[in-house]
């Protein structure tokens, strides 16, 4: 187990090294002892950073021909995929805006163009925030008041009609915050009416996320319906984009973890912000969200990776757990996070985990348990369902 852990730490450290080299234009070191190119490429794929690290690794000698050909082909596919997404996103945004909905690209949809090359930032889908937005005389934005929820229902209906008109199929939602639409070959868009669900403690800050946005495009470029003006295409200022990136990473960190792609995103955003950013504003916003400590640690790690500085033991441990979490986190990391939280709270981990599985509140709103929320008569059967679906985790050895 110790040697296995050591091998994973070597692979994680080398992936972080390659990330820092490509984003800072340094020549990377060769493959370290105790690590193979199969380790590098498989873990990079699991973290959606193969296209990124390949830009650093491809200058090295000693890479097997089949690995080199596979990585280059993958890198080319990522670039083409991102170009297709960009074109499709333009069409979707124009169609939504023509119906009076404003749109704000989120996360990867906006980050791709911030990387040095289109093949460096892999995306699994594109996220768009949509809604009816009004502008005040001073140019500030805010969501249109919706006291009874009817405006949200209308926006969801419009968004669904637009997406289905563009040959997308609704595959999930509407749930708490988004609808997911897909079409072949491999295009998926998540349309969000909110940035965070009610489970996130700082959701109130983002109750009206439009107030942070700035107009990129007004009425130009679309022909609105005759009964309403066109919506805006919006973007976040870099400082607010960074704060949202940290908030989103924090949300993942307390539930299922997050992977190395998020670390790369932070490195890229630090480059965008630079020394001229309004860091006092950023720090104040992070303090308001109560995630200053988390953000400081992640930023410190990103700076070390960017600059090629030796990682501390804690930083290397963090990088390894990011690598093991995969792009979006996973069940094993979620289990480790809960065990650590139980220990800090002085709870008995096994008993606390058992209680969690039998607590309906822990799964309220999850699609796989929605039947118990919709049909109260079935609620007594919830414990049996929870037992069969998750209790086995108590008796499976989890990575530390």
LUMFIKE-962845 format. One record per residue (C-alpha): residue in three letters; x, y, z. Coordinates in pm, 1 decimal, always signed. Example, Ala and Ser with C-alpha at 12.3 -4.5 7.8 and 13.67 -1.06 7.14 Angstrom:
<rs>
{"ala"; {+1230.0; -450.0; +780.0}}
{"ser"; {+1367.0; -106.0; +714.0}}
</rs>
This chain:
<rs>
{"unk"; {+0.0; +0.0; +0.0}}
{"unk"; {+282.3; +240.9; +89.2}}
{"unk"; {+461.8; +177.5; -242.5}}
{"unk"; {+133.5; +216.4; -431.5}}
{"unk"; {+73.4; +546.4; -257.6}}
{"unk"; {+427.8; +652.8; -336.4}}
{"unk"; {+378.8; +571.9; -704.5}}
{"unk"; {+59.5; +776.4; -714.9}}
{"unk"; {+235.8; +1068.1; -547.5}}
{"unk"; {+510.4; +1053.2; -811.4}}
{"unk"; {+254.7; +1053.1; -1094.2}}
{"unk"; {+58.6; +1338.5; -936.7}}
{"unk"; {+371.4; +1546.1; -879.0}}
{"unk"; {+484.3; +1494.8; -1236.9}}
{"unk"; {+144.4; +1593.1; -1377.9}}
{"unk"; {+156.7; +1912.5; -1170.6}}
{"unk"; {+510.0; +1973.4; -1301.4}}
{"unk"; {+396.9; +1933.7; -1664.2}}
{"unk"; {+99.5; +2164.5; -1603.7}}
{"unk"; {+323.3; +2433.3; -1459.3}}
{"unk"; {+572.6; +2401.7; -1744.5}}
{"unk"; {+319.6; +2440.3; -2023.9}}
{"unk"; {+142.6; +2733.8; -1855.1}}
{"unk"; {+471.2; +2910.7; -1777.6}}
{"unk"; {+658.9; +2814.2; -2096.2}}
{"unk"; {+928.8; +2611.8; -1920.9}}
{"unk"; {+1099.2; +2300.6; -2057.2}}
{"unk"; {+987.2; +2002.3; -1847.9}}
{"unk"; {+1201.3; +1743.8; -1677.2}}
{"unk"; {+1203.5; +1390.1; -1807.1}}
{"unk"; {+986.4; +1110.0; -1676.9}}
{"unk"; {+1074.2; +1045.2; -1310.6}}
{"unk"; {+1166.3; +705.6; -1171.7}}
{"unk"; {+869.3; +506.7; -1046.4}}
{"unk"; {+636.6; +648.4; -1310.8}}
{"unk"; {+547.9; +529.4; -1661.8}}
{"unk"; {+396.2; +709.6; -1957.3}}
{"unk"; {+93.3; +486.1; -1910.7}}
{"unk"; {+58.0; +628.9; -1556.2}}
{"unk"; {+89.8; +983.8; -1687.4}}
{"unk"; {-155.6; +951.7; -1974.7}}
{"unk"; {-420.5; +748.2; -1789.6}}
{"unk"; {-428.6; +984.5; -1491.1}}
{"unk"; {-423.4; +1286.5; -1721.3}}
{"unk"; {-726.2; +1148.2; -1907.0}}
{"unk"; {-911.2; +1089.6; -1580.6}}
{"unk"; {-850.1; +1454.6; -1491.7}}
{"unk"; {-926.4; +1599.4; -1837.7}}
{"unk"; {-577.2; +1748.9; -1871.6}}
{"unk"; {-418.1; +1519.2; -2130.7}}
{"unk"; {-439.3; +1785.4; -2400.1}}
{"unk"; {-278.5; +2032.9; -2160.5}}
{"unk"; {+14.2; +1826.2; -2033.5}}
{"unk"; {+86.8; +1688.6; -2379.5}}
{"unk"; {+187.8; +2037.6; -2490.0}}
{"unk"; {+468.3; +2017.2; -2233.3}}
{"unk"; {+557.6; +1648.3; -2268.0}}
{"unk"; {+576.1; +1633.7; -2648.6}}
{"unk"; {+921.6; +1800.2; -2654.9}}
{"unk"; {+1070.8; +1513.9; -2451.0}}
{"unk"; {+1264.7; +1220.1; -2588.2}}
{"unk"; {+1189.1; +860.7; -2499.0}}
{"unk"; {+811.0; +870.3; -2538.1}}
{"unk"; {+691.6; +550.3; -2711.4}}
{"unk"; {+568.4; +612.3; -3064.4}}
{"unk"; {+220.6; +477.0; -2994.1}}
{"unk"; {+183.9; +706.6; -2691.1}}
{"unk"; {+306.6; +1005.3; -2890.0}}
{"unk"; {+66.0; +938.5; -3177.6}}
{"unk"; {-228.0; +878.5; -2944.3}}
{"unk"; {-165.7; +1194.7; -2741.6}}
{"unk"; {-121.6; +1413.7; -3047.5}}
{"unk"; {-439.0; +1275.5; -3203.3}}
{"unk"; {-625.2; +1336.7; -2877.2}}
{"unk"; {-491.9; +1692.8; -2858.3}}
{"unk"; {-615.2; +1762.5; -3212.1}}
{"unk"; {-959.0; +1624.4; -3127.1}}
{"unk"; {-983.4; +1849.7; -2818.6}}
{"unk"; {-910.2; +2155.5; -3032.2}}
{"unk"; {-1172.0; +2060.4; -3291.8}}
{"unk"; {-1422.9; +1982.7; -3017.4}}
{"unk"; {-1372.9; +2325.6; -2863.2}}
{"unk"; {-1412.5; +2500.9; -3197.4}}
{"unk"; {-1738.4; +2313.2; -3254.6}}
{"unk"; {-1858.7; +2406.8; -2907.9}}
{"unk"; {-1776.7; +2771.4; -2968.3}}
{"unk"; {-1976.6; +2778.6; -3290.8}}
{"unk"; {-2267.7; +2596.5; -3132.3}}
{"unk"; {-2262.1; +2822.5; -2827.6}}
{"unk"; {-2279.3; +3128.4; -3053.3}}
{"unk"; {-2591.7; +2990.5; -3220.0}}
{"unk"; {-2756.8; +2898.7; -2888.0}}
{"unk"; {-2679.9; +3235.6; -2728.7}}
{"unk"; {-2816.0; +3421.2; -3030.3}}
{"unk"; {-3135.8; +3214.3; -3027.6}}
{"unk"; {-3190.0; +3263.8; -2654.1}}
{"unk"; {-3120.6; +3635.4; -2676.6}}
{"unk"; {-3367.1; +3670.1; -2962.5}}
{"unk"; {-3631.6; +3538.5; -2721.7}}
{"unk"; {-3541.2; +3803.9; -2464.1}}
{"unk"; {-3325.0; +3581.6; -2243.3}}
{"unk"; {-2984.4; +3704.7; -2136.9}}
{"unk"; {-2699.4; +3453.4; -2123.7}}
{"unk"; {-2372.3; +3427.8; -1934.3}}
{"unk"; {-2119.8; +3155.3; -2029.3}}
{"unk"; {-1981.4; +2981.4; -1720.6}}
{"unk"; {-1674.6; +2779.1; -1624.1}}
{"unk"; {-1517.0; +2595.9; -1918.2}}
{"unk"; {-1726.1; +2781.1; -2173.8}}
{"unk"; {-1540.0; +3098.2; -2083.1}}
{"unk"; {-1208.6; +2946.3; -1977.2}}
{"unk"; {-1119.1; +2771.8; -2303.9}}
{"unk"; {-1018.6; +3095.9; -2472.8}}
{"unk"; {-807.3; +3198.3; -2171.2}}
{"unk"; {-567.5; +2906.4; -2223.9}}
{"unk"; {-273.5; +2956.3; -2463.8}}
{"unk"; {-415.1; +2700.2; -2710.1}}
{"unk"; {-760.7; +2559.9; -2783.5}}
{"unk"; {-637.8; +2204.1; -2733.8}}
{"unk"; {-534.8; +2267.1; -2372.5}}
{"unk"; {-869.9; +2300.0; -2194.6}}
{"unk"; {-1096.1; +1996.4; -2226.9}}
{"unk"; {-1469.1; +2041.9; -2173.1}}
{"unk"; {-1734.1; +1779.1; -2115.9}}
{"unk"; {-2017.6; +2024.1; -2169.8}}
{"unk"; {-2085.5; +2396.3; -2179.6}}
{"unk"; {-2264.2; +2577.7; -1897.7}}
{"unk"; {-2480.8; +2884.0; -1961.0}}
{"unk"; {-2663.6; +3097.1; -1707.4}}
{"unk"; {-2988.6; +3225.4; -1855.5}}
{"unk"; {-3271.0; +3449.2; -1741.0}}
{"unk"; {-3464.7; +3769.0; -1791.7}}
{"unk"; {-3233.0; +4056.3; -1702.7}}
{"unk"; {-3293.8; +4430.2; -1678.7}}
{"unk"; {-3042.9; +4714.5; -1696.3}}
{"unk"; {-3068.5; +5028.6; -1484.4}}
{"unk"; {-2990.2; +5376.2; -1612.8}}
{"unk"; {-2635.0; +5351.7; -1475.4}}
{"unk"; {-2574.9; +5027.2; -1664.5}}
{"unk"; {-2596.4; +4796.4; -1363.0}}
{"unk"; {-2780.1; +4469.5; -1419.2}}
{"unk"; {-3022.7; +4267.1; -1213.3}}
{"unk"; {-3254.6; +3976.5; -1260.1}}
{"unk"; {-3614.6; +4068.8; -1327.0}}
{"unk"; {-3825.6; +4034.6; -1007.9}}
{"unk"; {-4009.4; +3702.5; -990.2}}
{"unk"; {-4198.3; +3679.7; -659.4}}
{"unk"; {-4422.7; +3388.6; -756.6}}
{"unk"; {-4181.9; +3189.7; -975.4}}
{"unk"; {-4387.7; +3241.0; -1291.4}}
{"unk"; {-4104.4; +3419.4; -1468.9}}
{"unk"; {-3869.0; +3126.9; -1404.8}}
{"unk"; {-4128.1; +2885.1; -1543.2}}
{"unk"; {-4160.2; +3103.5; -1852.6}}
{"unk"; {-3781.3; +3123.3; -1894.2}}
{"unk"; {-3749.8; +2746.1; -1864.7}}
{"unk"; {-4019.8; +2698.8; -2125.1}}
{"unk"; {-3854.4; +2941.3; -2364.4}}
{"unk"; {-3511.9; +2784.8; -2313.6}}
{"unk"; {-3646.8; +2436.6; -2374.2}}
{"unk"; {-3828.2; +2544.4; -2690.1}}
{"unk"; {-3513.1; +2713.0; -2822.1}}
{"unk"; {-3291.8; +2412.1; -2751.7}}
{"unk"; {-3536.2; +2163.4; -2902.0}}
{"unk"; {-3562.9; +2392.3; -3205.3}}
{"unk"; {-3186.0; +2352.6; -3242.2}}
{"unk"; {-3233.2; +1972.1; -3231.8}}
{"unk"; {-3121.4; +1923.9; -2872.4}}
{"unk"; {-3289.9; +1670.1; -2645.9}}
{"unk"; {-3364.5; +1737.2; -2281.6}}
{"unk"; {-3181.7; +1461.7; -2092.4}}
{"unk"; {-3202.9; +1592.8; -1734.6}}
{"unk"; {-3402.6; +1852.5; -1547.4}}
{"unk"; {-3531.8; +2088.4; -1471.1}}
{"unk"; {-3384.8; +2009.1; -1131.4}}
{"unk"; {-3278.0; +2252.9; -862.2}}
{"unk"; {-3066.5; +2476.0; -1081.0}}
{"unk"; {-3030.7; +2352.6; -1438.7}}
{"unk"; {-3155.3; +2164.9; -1742.6}}
{"unk"; {-2921.0; +1950.6; -1950.7}}
{"unk"; {-2954.6; +1922.8; -2328.9}}
{"unk"; {-2754.6; +1700.9; -2565.3}}
{"unk"; {-2734.4; +1614.7; -2931.7}}
{"unk"; {-2507.2; +1400.7; -3144.6}}
{"unk"; {-2221.0; +1397.6; -3189.1}}
{"unk"; {-2124.5; +1465.1; -2828.4}}
{"unk"; {-2254.2; +1816.9; -2766.9}}
{"unk"; {-2407.0; +1889.8; -2424.6}}
{"unk"; {-2521.0; +2217.2; -2271.6}}
{"unk"; {-2632.1; +2277.0; -1915.4}}
{"unk"; {-2864.6; +2575.5; -1889.2}}
{"unk"; {-2861.1; +2715.6; -1535.3}}
{"unk"; {-3114.9; +2951.7; -1386.3}}
{"unk"; {-2900.1; +2975.6; -1069.5}}
{"unk"; {-2531.8; +2926.8; -990.6}}
{"unk"; {-2573.1; +2721.3; -672.7}}
{"unk"; {-2847.2; +2516.0; -514.3}}
{"unk"; {-2988.8; +2562.7; -167.0}}
{"unk"; {-2739.1; +2317.6; -14.0}}
{"unk"; {-2454.2; +2566.1; -56.1}}
{"unk"; {-2425.2; +2794.3; +248.9}}
{"unk"; {-2316.6; +3099.6; +49.5}}
{"unk"; {-2588.3; +3066.2; -211.8}}
{"unk"; {-2746.4; +3394.2; -92.4}}
{"unk"; {-2453.1; +3591.5; -236.7}}
{"unk"; {-2543.4; +3456.0; -577.7}}
{"unk"; {-2920.2; +3493.7; -547.7}}
{"unk"; {-2891.7; +3758.3; -820.2}}
{"unk"; {-2569.9; +3667.8; -1004.4}}
{"unk"; {-2649.8; +3912.2; -1282.9}}
{"unk"; {-2535.1; +4201.5; -1065.1}}
{"unk"; {-2175.8; +4084.2; -1110.2}}
{"unk"; {-2199.9; +4060.4; -1490.0}}
{"unk"; {-2102.5; +4308.3; -1759.8}}
{"unk"; {-2252.2; +4342.6; -2106.0}}
{"unk"; {-2051.9; +4192.8; -2390.4}}
{"unk"; {-2322.6; +4225.2; -2651.4}}
{"unk"; {-2645.1; +4418.6; -2636.4}}
{"unk"; {-2915.4; +4405.7; -2901.2}}
{"unk"; {-2666.2; +4381.2; -3187.1}}
{"unk"; {-2637.0; +4056.9; -3378.4}}
{"unk"; {-2983.4; +3917.1; -3313.7}}
{"unk"; {-3331.3; +3992.2; -3439.2}}
{"unk"; {-3567.8; +3992.7; -3140.8}}
{"unk"; {-3931.6; +3897.2; -3146.7}}
{"unk"; {-4157.8; +4201.6; -3195.2}}
{"unk"; {-4303.8; +4190.9; -2842.9}}
{"unk"; {-3980.5; +4217.4; -2641.0}}
{"unk"; {-3620.9; +4343.1; -2666.7}}
{"unk"; {-3327.5; +4111.6; -2719.5}}
{"unk"; {-3143.5; +3974.6; -2419.9}}
{"unk"; {-2781.2; +4051.9; -2340.9}}
{"unk"; {-2475.7; +3834.7; -2380.4}}
{"unk"; {-2280.7; +3885.8; -2061.6}}
{"unk"; {-1948.4; +3806.1; -1902.5}}
{"unk"; {-1795.5; +3825.2; -1557.5}}
{"unk"; {-1507.3; +4063.7; -1486.5}}
{"unk"; {-1188.8; +3861.0; -1420.6}}
{"unk"; {-1202.5; +3927.4; -1044.5}}
{"unk"; {-1558.3; +3793.6; -1017.5}}
{"unk"; {-1476.8; +3503.3; -1247.1}}
{"unk"; {-1192.2; +3408.3; -1012.8}}
{"unk"; {-1416.4; +3433.2; -705.8}}
{"unk"; {-1678.9; +3214.8; -874.3}}
{"unk"; {-1410.5; +2963.1; -974.2}}
{"unk"; {-1300.9; +2940.3; -611.1}}
{"unk"; {-1660.2; +2913.7; -488.0}}
{"unk"; {-1735.6; +2637.2; -736.0}}
{"unk"; {-1416.3; +2450.6; -640.0}}
{"unk"; {-1504.9; +2482.8; -272.1}}
{"unk"; {-1849.3; +2336.6; -331.5}}
{"unk"; {-1689.5; +2032.4; -497.0}}
{"unk"; {-1429.6; +2004.2; -220.8}}
{"unk"; {-1686.2; +1951.7; +55.0}}
{"unk"; {-1883.6; +1682.8; -129.8}}
{"unk"; {-1686.9; +1478.9; -385.4}}
{"unk"; {-1354.8; +1654.1; -439.7}}
{"unk"; {-1221.0; +1797.0; -766.2}}
{"unk"; {-943.7; +1713.8; -1006.9}}
{"unk"; {-630.0; +1864.9; -1151.0}}
{"unk"; {-817.6; +2052.4; -1424.1}}
{"unk"; {-951.3; +2288.9; -1158.7}}
{"unk"; {-596.5; +2352.4; -1039.0}}
{"unk"; {-496.1; +2435.0; -1397.6}}
{"unk"; {-790.8; +2674.1; -1425.1}}
{"unk"; {-669.2; +2859.3; -1115.1}}
{"unk"; {-318.5; +2888.2; -1261.4}}
{"unk"; {-464.4; +3031.1; -1582.1}}
{"unk"; {-689.2; +3279.1; -1399.5}}
{"unk"; {-395.4; +3400.6; -1188.7}}
{"unk"; {-221.1; +3479.8; -1514.6}}
{"unk"; {-525.9; +3665.1; -1642.1}}
{"unk"; {-555.6; +3870.6; -1324.5}}
{"unk"; {-186.8; +3946.5; -1273.8}}
{"unk"; {-61.0; +4207.8; -1032.0}}
{"unk"; {-295.8; +4472.9; -1168.9}}
{"unk"; {-612.0; +4302.9; -1046.7}}
{"unk"; {-818.5; +4444.0; -764.5}}
{"unk"; {-703.9; +4184.7; -514.5}}
{"unk"; {-852.3; +4374.3; -222.1}}
{"unk"; {-1195.5; +4326.6; -382.8}}
{"unk"; {-1121.9; +3957.9; -446.0}}
{"unk"; {-1011.1; +3900.5; -88.1}}
{"unk"; {-1318.4; +4080.0; +47.4}}
{"unk"; {-1549.8; +3865.3; -164.6}}
{"unk"; {-1379.5; +3543.3; -56.1}}
{"unk"; {-1405.5; +3657.5; +305.8}}
{"unk"; {-1777.0; +3722.8; +258.1}}
{"unk"; {-1818.0; +3368.7; +125.0}}
{"unk"; {-1619.5; +3236.3; +424.5}}
{"unk"; {-1379.8; +3044.9; +198.1}}
{"unk"; {-1069.0; +3261.3; +241.4}}
{"unk"; {-861.7; +2981.8; +392.6}}
{"unk"; {-956.7; +2733.5; +121.9}}
{"unk"; {-889.6; +2989.4; -153.1}}
{"unk"; {-553.3; +3087.8; -4.5}}
{"unk"; {-436.2; +2726.0; +4.1}}
{"unk"; {-549.7; +2659.4; -352.1}}
{"unk"; {-394.1; +2981.7; -475.5}}
{"unk"; {-67.7; +2903.1; -295.0}}
{"unk"; {-59.0; +2560.8; -459.5}}
{"unk"; {-132.9; +2712.0; -801.3}}
{"unk"; {+147.8; +2965.3; -761.1}}
{"unk"; {+392.4; +2689.4; -662.4}}
{"unk"; {+289.9; +2478.6; -963.9}}
{"unk"; {+312.8; +2778.5; -1196.5}}
{"unk"; {+654.8; +2883.2; -1070.2}}
{"unk"; {+799.1; +2533.4; -1049.5}}
{"unk"; {+865.8; +2566.4; -676.7}}
{"unk"; {+909.7; +2249.5; -467.7}}
{"unk"; {+576.1; +2137.2; -326.9}}
{"unk"; {+536.2; +2098.0; +46.4}}
{"unk"; {+416.7; +1767.3; +185.2}}
{"unk"; {+65.8; +1904.7; +227.2}}
{"unk"; {+65.7; +2044.2; -126.0}}
{"unk"; {+181.5; +1715.5; -278.1}}
{"unk"; {-85.4; +1534.4; -76.6}}
{"unk"; {-346.2; +1777.3; -210.4}}
{"unk"; {-227.5; +1724.5; -568.9}}
{"unk"; {-243.3; +1347.6; -524.6}}
{"unk"; {-599.0; +1358.7; -394.1}}
{"unk"; {-698.5; +1587.1; -680.8}}
{"unk"; {-555.8; +1334.4; -924.2}}
{"unk"; {-737.5; +1045.3; -754.6}}
{"unk"; {-1064.1; +1241.1; -754.0}}
{"unk"; {-1081.6; +1262.9; -1132.4}}
{"unk"; {-1225.3; +1565.0; -1309.7}}
{"unk"; {-1550.5; +1596.1; -1116.7}}
{"unk"; {-1476.9; +1409.2; -794.7}}
{"unk"; {-1585.5; +1053.8; -722.0}}
{"unk"; {-1743.4; +829.7; -459.8}}
{"unk"; {-1410.6; +727.0; -305.1}}
{"unk"; {-1306.8; +1088.1; -246.8}}
{"unk"; {-1654.4; +1173.8; -117.1}}
{"unk"; {-1619.9; +893.1; +137.7}}
{"unk"; {-1273.3; +1016.1; +244.3}}
{"unk"; {-1405.5; +1371.3; +285.4}}
{"unk"; {-1690.7; +1251.8; +505.6}}
{"unk"; {-1461.8; +1035.7; +719.0}}
{"unk"; {-1229.1; +1329.6; +776.5}}
{"unk"; {-1521.6; +1556.1; +865.4}}
{"unk"; {-1662.4; +1301.2; +1111.4}}
{"unk"; {-1323.1; +1274.1; +1281.0}}
{"unk"; {-1291.2; +1652.2; +1312.4}}
{"unk"; {-1640.8; +1667.9; +1460.9}}
{"unk"; {-1556.4; +1395.8; +1712.8}}
{"unk"; {-1815.2; +1153.8; +1568.0}}
{"unk"; {-1773.7; +779.4; +1530.0}}
{"unk"; {-1709.9; +754.8; +1153.1}}
{"unk"; {-1883.2; +420.8; +1092.7}}
{"unk"; {-2188.7; +509.2; +1299.8}}
{"unk"; {-2210.2; +852.8; +1139.0}}
{"unk"; {-2191.0; +698.9; +792.9}}
{"unk"; {-2460.3; +449.1; +882.3}}
{"unk"; {-2684.0; +732.1; +1003.6}}
{"unk"; {-2620.2; +920.2; +682.8}}
{"unk"; {-2746.0; +634.1; +468.5}}
{"unk"; {-3066.8; +614.5; +667.6}}
{"unk"; {-3125.5; +992.2; +661.5}}
{"unk"; {-3358.7; +1108.1; +387.4}}
{"unk"; {-3226.8; +1464.7; +418.7}}
{"unk"; {-2886.6; +1353.4; +288.6}}
{"unk"; {-3033.0; +1262.5; -51.7}}
{"unk"; {-3323.9; +1504.8; -74.7}}
{"unk"; {-3341.8; +1638.9; -429.9}}
{"unk"; {-3120.3; +1371.6; -586.9}}
{"unk"; {-3286.3; +1231.6; -902.1}}
{"unk"; {-3236.4; +866.6; -804.3}}
{"unk"; {-3436.0; +923.9; -483.5}}
{"unk"; {-3697.2; +1162.7; -622.8}}
{"unk"; {-3970.9; +899.7; -603.9}}
{"unk"; {-3955.1; +915.4; -223.4}}
{"unk"; {-3992.1; +1293.9; -231.0}}
{"unk"; {-4282.5; +1285.6; -476.7}}
{"unk"; {-4471.7; +999.6; -308.8}}
{"unk"; {-4475.0; +1024.6; +68.2}}
{"unk"; {-4642.4; +685.2; +98.3}}
{"unk"; {-4320.8; +527.0; -28.4}}
{"unk"; {-4100.5; +705.8; +224.1}}
{"unk"; {-4086.4; +403.5; +461.4}}
{"unk"; {-3912.6; +209.4; +182.7}}
{"unk"; {-3633.3; +466.0; +159.1}}
{"unk"; {-3415.4; +296.1; +420.3}}
{"unk"; {-3416.5; -30.2; +226.4}}
{"unk"; {-3321.7; +150.1; -92.8}}
{"unk"; {-3042.4; +338.9; +81.4}}
{"unk"; {-2916.9; +17.8; +239.4}}
{"unk"; {-2894.9; -167.4; -90.5}}
{"unk"; {-2738.5; +124.3; -280.3}}
{"unk"; {-2476.2; +244.8; -35.9}}
{"unk"; {-2421.4; +47.4; +283.6}}
{"unk"; {-2152.7; -160.8; +117.1}}
{"unk"; {-1924.1; +144.2; +135.0}}
{"unk"; {-1888.4; +83.2; +507.1}}
{"unk"; {-1710.5; -244.1; +448.0}}
{"unk"; {-1496.5; -155.0; +143.8}}
{"unk"; {-1139.3; -39.9; +192.7}}
{"unk"; {-1117.7; +318.8; +73.4}}
{"unk"; {-801.6; +504.2; -36.3}}
{"unk"; {-658.1; +722.9; +236.9}}
</rs>
